């Protein structure tokens, strides 16, 4: 490790019982508004347990890559920072405390691989989305499943929620995104428009906007209440890997397999800045609690931390020799950062502030 390793702590998930093992947790050109090829369907008060009618199928314009992630696929913190959720390609979903100690297993080894995790606002529930097309809500205290969200026919790749947990969005290997009520689990709206697999989702902190990144290198931005597409953002040249709203909801960060990390102005859809410093594709993004820092997990094992105001790299953390699949800042005050790697390790850093 380099000089930055003094901030880090490493927890091997292979030590948590059997080998394991977010909150996430997801510029160049420009954005185009309009909704001619994107529609949304408002939901009735259908039960979360009722499957949806099949949506019109779109023809993908390019072949999406398979989800080839290994090791940890998702890592998230609860709002109070006391609990960490971790998902791995072997199917397990674990709950850890802030020190990295295992508290319980929610899904056992051999379960369908979870591709994403989000905590409810109160930290009582952890929602996982998996390759078997289901989203499962787990009781963090008891480990028992509480509900199942059914609506997708293909495997899922992404999940996101608003800051208050009132809205959950799911998407994956189909060309639609589903928004759910985060309190009741009732389906709220179906969004169509992605041209290919949905790789990344982000919900604004106030639940007013939903962003979707697909395998056709485009980012779609919808208004959740009306379902209207606000912008189609085109600047990436390859699949979108990650999206993340700033804490104030005014900026959206996107990362693609083209090695670009871009910052967008949400109000205008205009690109503000292309970040630099990464030598490989960025797989995951996370803003810190006050929006001054943006962290990106890279395929080459580095975690880069940019000053959001200037776009300069303020930390280059070399904690692993394999890809960083997922990372998350503590949502409370402070700059505690955790990351999950392709060799099933959890890395943790306590970073100085922007001017620290």
C-alpha positions as MATLAB code, in Angstrom:
seq = 'XXXXXXXXXXXXXXXXXXXXXXXXXXXXXXXXXXXXXXXXXXXXXXXXXXXXXXXXXXXXXXXXXXXXXXXXXXXXXXXXXXXXXXXXXXXXXXXXXXXXXXXXXXXXXXXXXXXXXXXXXXXXXXXXXXXXXXXXXXXXXXXXXXXXXXXXXXXXXXXXXXXXXXXXXXXXXXXXXXXXXXXXXXXXXXXXXXXXXXXXXXXXXXXXXXXXXXXXXXXXXXXXXXXXXXXXXXXXXXXXXXXXXXXXXXXXXXXXXXXXXXXXXXXXXXXXXXXXXXXXXXXXXXXXXXXXXXXXXXXXXXXXXXXXXXXXXXXXXXXXXXXXXXXXXXXXXXXXXXXXXXXXXXXXXXXXXXXX';
ca = [
       0.000    0.000    0.000;
       1.064    3.604   -0.528;
       1.154    6.464    1.954;
      -2.619    6.747    1.949;
      -2.912    3.326    3.613;
      -2.636    4.914    7.039;
      -6.306    5.780    6.657;
      -7.386    2.262    5.778;
      -8.716   -0.834    7.476;
      -9.159   -4.185    5.738;
     -11.661   -6.901    6.613;
     -11.489  -10.188    4.733;
     -14.970  -11.557    4.346;
     -13.476  -15.004    3.901;
     -12.930  -14.873    7.685;
     -16.613  -14.344    8.444;
     -17.623  -17.972    8.968;
     -17.443  -19.841    5.675;
     -15.734  -18.041    2.775;
     -18.032  -15.302    1.933;
     -18.479  -13.183    1.322;
     -25.854   -0.128   -0.064;
     -26.943    3.404   -0.327;
     -25.256    3.131   -2.304;
     -25.233    3.351   -2.235;
     -24.554    5.027   -9.056;
     -20.189   15.663  -19.469;
     -18.429   15.641  -22.428;
     -21.392   16.074  -24.763;
     -24.770   17.364  -23.745;
     -28.253   16.452  -22.683;
     -31.374   16.407  -24.787;
     -34.840   16.815  -23.352;
     -38.030   15.230  -24.558;
     -39.845   11.948  -24.085;
     -40.713   10.724  -27.565;
     -39.087    7.348  -26.966;
     -39.600    7.134  -23.240;
     -42.895    6.523  -21.497;
     -44.015    5.840  -17.980;
     -47.039    4.017  -16.703;
     -48.621    5.061  -13.408;
     -49.409    2.188  -11.084;
     -52.665    1.377   -9.388;
     -52.724    0.099   -5.832;
     -51.564   -3.333   -6.937;
     -50.035   -5.501   -4.262;
     -46.280   -5.809   -4.284;
     -46.806   -9.533   -4.598;
     -48.723   -9.310   -7.871;
     -46.694   -9.720  -11.084;
     -47.054   -6.991  -13.681;
     -48.301   -7.449  -17.193;
     -45.474   -7.706  -19.699;
     -44.264   -4.328  -20.942;
     -43.685   -3.705  -24.651;
     -40.289   -5.096  -25.538;
     -37.695   -2.872  -27.115;
     -34.921   -4.105  -29.359;
     -31.526   -3.348  -27.823;
     -29.307   -1.420  -30.197;
     -26.128   -3.115  -29.038;
     -25.125   -6.265  -27.224;
     -24.833   -5.625  -23.494;
     -22.030   -7.239  -21.574;
     -22.889   -9.969  -19.084;
     -22.583   -9.045  -15.430;
     -19.153  -10.552  -14.821;
     -18.479   -9.108  -11.376;
     -16.820  -11.375   -8.835;
     -16.574  -11.145   -5.047;
     -18.582   -8.386   -3.412;
     -21.273   -7.039   -5.724;
     -22.824   -4.465   -3.383;
     -21.985   -2.742   -0.107;
     -24.183   -0.171    1.663;
     -24.391    1.659    4.992;
     -27.493    2.332    7.037;
     -28.390    5.997    7.582;
     -27.063    5.941   11.148;
     -23.779    4.393   10.016;
     -24.027    1.526   12.508;
     -24.844   -1.274   10.071;
     -23.328   -2.426    6.782;
     -24.991   -4.656    4.186;
     -22.779   -6.787    1.945;
     -23.741   -8.984   -1.028;
     -21.484  -11.482   -2.776;
     -21.551  -13.492   -6.002;
     -21.946  -16.736   -4.041;
     -25.466  -15.584   -3.142;
     -24.993  -14.544    0.448;
     -26.223  -11.255    1.863;
     -24.625  -10.378    5.195;
     -25.205   -7.740    7.843;
     -22.059   -6.393    9.540;
     -21.541   -3.880   12.298;
     -19.473   -0.739   11.756;
     -16.316   -2.627   12.779;
     -16.796   -5.282   10.091;
     -18.011   -8.047   12.383;
     -20.757  -10.292   11.055;
     -24.117   -9.905   12.806;
     -26.243  -12.243   10.684;
     -26.770  -13.816    7.278;
     -29.914  -12.795    5.407;
     -29.525  -14.933    2.284;
     -27.465  -18.144    2.423;
     -24.766  -19.342    0.079;
     -26.282  -20.658   -3.118;
     -29.032  -18.053   -3.303;
     -29.492  -16.080   -6.493;
     -26.681  -13.526   -6.791;
     -27.623  -10.138   -5.413;
     -26.656   -7.287   -7.726;
     -27.602   -4.379   -5.457;
     -28.637   -3.378   -1.938;
     -30.389   -0.439   -0.258;
     -31.355    0.189    3.363;
     -34.685    1.637    4.406;
     -34.441    5.094    5.975;
     -34.819    3.705    9.507;
     -32.291    0.931    8.861;
     -34.836   -1.754    9.767;
     -35.036   -3.264    6.289;
     -32.428   -4.193    3.696;
     -33.663   -4.627    0.121;
     -31.655   -6.769   -2.296;
     -32.159   -7.265   -6.051;
     -30.972  -10.448   -7.701;
     -30.424  -12.219  -10.985;
     -33.626  -14.234  -10.483;
     -35.642  -11.025  -11.211;
     -36.885  -10.546   -7.619;
     -36.319   -7.787   -5.082;
     -36.395   -9.073   -1.522;
     -36.919   -7.037    1.638;
     -35.205   -8.430    4.742;
     -35.680   -7.583    8.417;
     -32.184   -6.607    9.558;
     -32.816   -7.483   13.224;
     -34.361  -10.915   12.724;
     -32.933  -11.913    9.337;
     -36.403  -12.882    8.146;
     -37.740  -11.968    4.683;
     -40.567   -9.420    4.946;
     -41.671   -8.874    1.359;
     -40.910   -9.656   -2.252;
     -41.237   -7.146   -5.091;
     -42.375   -8.878   -8.291;
     -42.578   -7.053  -11.579;
     -39.521   -7.888  -13.656;
     -39.207  -10.895  -15.956;
     -35.422  -10.772  -16.363;
     -32.542  -10.610  -13.930;
     -31.954   -7.397  -12.003;
     -28.759   -5.356  -12.051;
     -29.539   -2.205  -10.067;
     -31.528   -0.785   -7.152;
     -31.635    2.713   -5.656;
     -33.676    4.624   -3.108;
     -34.352    8.205   -2.088;
     -32.723    9.687    0.981;
     -35.861    9.247    3.074;
     -36.515    5.751    1.763;
     -39.919    6.737    0.349;
     -39.077    5.554   -3.184;
     -37.232    2.453   -4.375;
     -36.327    1.891   -8.043;
     -35.309   -1.414   -9.642;
     -33.981   -2.286  -13.096;
     -31.913   -4.825  -14.982;
     -31.914   -6.987  -18.065;
     -34.973   -5.460  -19.663;
     -35.757   -2.018  -21.022;
     -37.860   -0.697  -18.181;
     -37.447    0.613  -14.651;
     -39.992    0.126  -11.866;
     -40.564    2.576   -9.015;
     -42.001    1.228   -5.728;
     -43.339    2.880   -2.621;
     -40.547    2.375   -0.112;
     -42.948    2.193    2.831;
     -45.709   -0.083    1.537;
     -43.995   -1.916   -1.312;
     -46.802   -0.905   -3.689;
     -45.825   -0.411   -7.325;
     -45.978    3.286   -8.215;
     -44.860    3.627  -11.820;
     -43.187    1.818  -14.720;
     -40.675    3.790  -16.801;
     -39.782    2.763  -20.355;
     -37.111    4.225  -22.568;
     -33.725    2.578  -21.916;
     -32.315    1.156  -25.132;
     -30.616   -1.775  -23.453;
     -29.899   -3.402  -20.091;
     -30.196   -1.069  -17.107;
     -26.851   -1.124  -15.295;
     -27.250    1.748  -12.824;
     -29.965    3.704  -11.032;
     -30.035    6.707   -8.712;
     -32.906    8.482   -6.952;
     -32.515   12.103   -5.892;
     -32.482   12.662   -2.122;
     -35.954   14.282   -2.247;
     -37.362   11.422   -4.400;
     -38.373   13.871   -7.160;
     -36.005   12.559   -9.845;
     -34.938    9.130  -11.071;
     -31.796    8.570  -13.137;
     -31.097    5.451  -15.183;
     -27.878    4.434  -16.925;
     -28.021    1.752  -19.611;
     -25.761   -0.403  -21.761;
     -26.315    1.952  -24.711;
     -24.195    4.635  -23.008;
     -27.115    6.945  -22.226;
     -28.449    8.392  -18.984;
     -32.186    9.060  -18.703;
     -33.597   11.463  -16.132;
     -37.294   11.273  -15.200;
     -39.582   13.208  -12.889;
     -41.005   10.583  -10.544;
     -44.364   12.270   -9.857;
     -45.390   12.837  -13.479;
     -43.253   10.200  -15.172;
     -42.066   12.821  -17.663;
     -38.611   12.334  -19.109;
     -36.687   15.498  -18.363;
     -33.437   14.738  -20.183;
     -31.592   12.117  -22.138;
     -27.924   12.690  -21.385;
     -25.460   11.573  -24.040;
     -21.727   11.932  -23.490;
     -20.422    8.471  -22.692;
     -19.107    6.173  -25.420;
     -19.720    2.874  -23.630;
     -21.980    1.266  -21.032;
     -22.927    3.251  -17.935;
     -21.604    1.570  -14.786;
     -22.653    3.881  -11.944;
     -24.762    6.933  -11.087;
     -24.931    9.084   -7.974;
     -26.809   12.267   -7.016;
     -25.101   14.865   -4.849;
     -26.694   15.293   -1.389;
     -28.405   18.534   -2.452;
     -29.785   16.885   -5.602;
     -28.332   19.557   -7.891;
     -25.641   17.409   -9.520;
     -25.528   13.915  -11.005;
     -22.306   11.955  -11.416;
     -22.032    9.204  -14.029;
     -19.293    6.652  -14.726;
     -18.926    4.462  -17.792;
     -16.874    1.666  -19.253;
     -15.320    4.357  -21.462;
     -13.286    5.411  -18.382;
     -15.150    8.714  -18.126;
     -16.560   10.182  -14.910;
     -18.865   13.097  -15.712;
     -20.700   15.682  -13.590;
     -24.070   16.987  -14.835;
     -26.209   19.952  -13.843;
     -29.589   18.416  -13.010;
     -31.643   21.562  -13.681;
     -30.362   22.138  -17.212;
     -29.054   18.724  -18.238;
     -25.765   20.371  -19.146;
     -22.388   18.695  -18.615;
     -20.322   20.616  -16.077;
     -17.081   18.718  -15.814;
     -15.211   15.586  -16.865;
     -13.108   14.255  -14.006;
      -9.590   12.951  -14.562;
      -7.095   10.674  -12.882;
      -8.605    7.254  -13.472;
      -6.587    4.892  -15.607;
      -9.348    2.332  -15.855;
     -13.131    2.167  -15.831;
     -14.956    3.282  -12.686;
     -17.517    0.763  -11.402;
     -19.001    2.622   -8.434;
     -19.574    6.179   -7.189;
     -20.453    7.789   -3.864;
     -20.697   11.375   -2.590;
     -19.825   12.123    1.007;
     -22.491   13.527    3.318;
     -21.912   17.216    2.539;
     -21.223   16.762   -1.170;
     -17.676   18.103   -1.056;
     -16.085   14.790   -2.073;
     -16.892   12.182   -4.727;
     -15.314    8.725   -4.557;
     -14.987    6.304   -7.466;
     -14.078    2.617   -7.305;
     -11.919    1.552  -10.256;
     -11.382   -1.721  -12.076;
      -7.632   -1.502  -11.388;
      -8.215   -1.631   -7.602;
      -7.843    2.065   -6.837;
     -10.334    4.310   -5.097;
     -10.099    7.888   -6.340;
     -11.524   10.763   -4.319;
     -12.212   14.034   -6.130;
     -12.878   17.486   -4.758;
     -16.365   18.112   -6.105;
     -15.867   21.873   -6.435;
     -12.639   21.724   -8.440;
     -12.666   18.241   -9.965;
      -9.127   17.546   -8.746;
      -8.035   14.240   -7.227;
      -7.402   14.688   -3.499;
      -6.890   11.014   -2.592;
      -5.601    8.068   -4.631;
      -6.203    5.040   -2.440;
      -4.525    1.851   -3.599;
      -6.140   -0.656   -1.295;
      -6.489   -3.624   -3.646;
      -5.063   -5.321   -6.717;
      -8.513   -6.249   -8.001;
     -11.590   -4.297   -9.022;
     -13.538   -2.155   -6.545;
     -17.124   -3.179   -7.271;
     -18.978   -1.052   -4.735;
     -18.337    1.721   -2.231;
     -20.243    3.973    0.135;
     -19.546    6.992    2.322;
     -21.057    7.228    5.782;
     -24.201    9.329    5.370;
     -23.638   11.070    8.697;
     -21.148   13.892    9.154;
     -17.624   12.677    8.505;
     -15.704   10.996    5.702;
     -15.758    7.295    6.575;
     -15.591    5.311    3.326;
     -16.059    1.580    2.781;
     -15.476   -0.434   -0.380;
     -16.105   -3.996   -1.540;
     -13.595   -5.757   -3.792;
     -13.647   -8.501   -6.405;
     -11.720  -10.780   -4.016;
     -14.372  -10.478   -1.277;
     -12.692   -7.979    1.004;
     -14.158   -4.939    2.720;
     -11.819   -1.943    2.795;
     -12.401    1.030    5.075;
     -10.821    4.488    5.199;
     -11.224    7.490    7.450;
     -10.465   10.383    5.116;
      -9.661   14.002    5.901;
     -12.128   16.626    4.760;
     -11.715   18.590    1.556;
      -9.370   20.989    3.218;
      -7.988   18.543    5.778;
];
